[in-house]
Amino acid sequence: MKKLNYKLDSNWVSGFVDGEGCFYVRISKSKRHKTGWGIYLSFEMGLNLRDKDLLLQIKSFFNNAGNIYENKNIIKYQVRSVNELTNVIIPHFDKYPLITQKQGDFIIFKNIVELINKGEHLTNDGLVKIVNLKAYLNWGLSSELKNYFPEIIETKRPLIIIPNNVDYNWIAGFFSAEGCFFINIFKDNQYKNGYSVKLQIRVSQHSKEKLLFNNIMYTLKCGIISKHGKDSIVYIISGFYNIKKLILFFTKYEIRGIKSLNFQDFCKVAEFINIKTHITIKGLEEIRNIKSRMNKARYITSNI
């Protein structure tokens, strides 16, 4: 896995944040504030501890704003300073927008930061404005806040404009966060070893991201979109011609972090298939070994 000797592309960062980032607002009782309520802001993302190098690089990308915290196997990057949110985080996403529905959260979050910069959070009227905005951020209001602020003004979440041609670096960042490089081994009597090997690249999201998936599919010119459970969809790229095309794509527009090791293993198996090694008993055994250390297994300390 690459260390800290590369510079992240701005669109790559936005794509990764579309997958892993969160704009968080907490409102809780506080005797220190005249309104009786404190407002706490955070731009954050949490990853497995093995992705520490990547989070350090993201922190460096954001001019070292914020802090990194470790807790058991989780590492979290948080920016909580209103000054850093105003002058570092928000300008980035204004220039390099998010394109999932998370952009709606960002716009609401930005509006709350603007109210705080104006000092409106120090007044009861301003507090109500912020509560009204938070009602449409992430998971909405807690039952406690609903009880204290029952008269929420209904509003619509911001309309997200999704580009027809999705930026290549954004795609690489998003797949670094949400993508899965999958190896399927199944019985097939047409081969002497009794098995066949198929490759897939997948990414899943809530069904509200269907238009985005359509535009990614249009940009990459391959794949299909299928329902995946009640409220989810999955974008699947399969077929060896398409897989080879996507390997070239992600070689140029890189998968980063611990998932880059999955991609490297995926490429090894693709090469086995390309030279027909997968149809031999020895080749199939090696593919099984490679598959056993990928994806979820990769986050177990003993699996490198």
C-alpha positions, 0 to 999 in steps of 0.5 A: 500500500502506498504511503504518504508520498503522493498528492491526492486529487481534489475530485478523488477526495470528494468522491471518497467523502461521498462514500465515507464522510459525514457532516454532523451537528449535535445540539444538546443542553448546556448551562454555558450558553444563554439559550440553554443549548450548545451546538457542536459541529463536525466534519468526520469520517471513520475507517478501519485502523489499517487505513491510518495512512490514508486518513493522515494523507486526507488530513494533510490534504485539508491543510492539517485541519482537525485531528485524528483519533484512534479507538481500538480498531477504528480511526477517525478524522474530525474537523470541529473548529468553526474556523477550519470548517469555514476556511478549509472544509467548506471551500473545498466542497464548494469548488469540488462538489459532492454528487451523492445525496450527501451534497444535501447534507453538506448544503444544510451543514454549510447553512448552519455554519453560516448562521453560527458565523453570524452569531445567530446561534446565541439567540433563541430565534437563531437556535430555532433556525438551526434546529429546523435545518438539523431536522433535515440533516442525516437522521433528523432530530432526536426524540428529545429535540422533537419534544423541546422544539415541536414546531418544525418548519417543513422544508425540502432538502436541496436538489442535487445536480448530478453531472452526466459525465462523472469525473474519473478521479471522483469515481476512483475516490468513491470506489476506494470508499464503497467499491468491492472487488469480488472473486466468485469461484463456482462448480463448472464441469466444462473445466478439468478442475471442476470449477470456474472463476468469474470477477465482478466489481460492485458498489452498493448504495441506497436506491435514491442514488439510482440516477448517480449510478446511471451516470457512472454507468454512462461514464464508464460505458459498462455494467448493470444496475440491480435492486439489492434488498428493499431500499438498496441498489448495486452497480455491477461490472462483470464480463472479462472484457469490461473487467480488463477495461476497469483494471486499466481505468483504476490503474490510471485513476487509483484505488487508494488505502487498504482497498488498493491491496484488494485491487492488486489481488484482483488484478493477479486473478485477472492475469491468471484468467487471462493466461488460463491458469485458473483452469488448472488445479494449482492455479485454482488453489492459488486463486482460493488463497488470494480470495481468502485474504481479500475484503473483510478478511483484509481487516483482520490483523493477521491478514496482510 
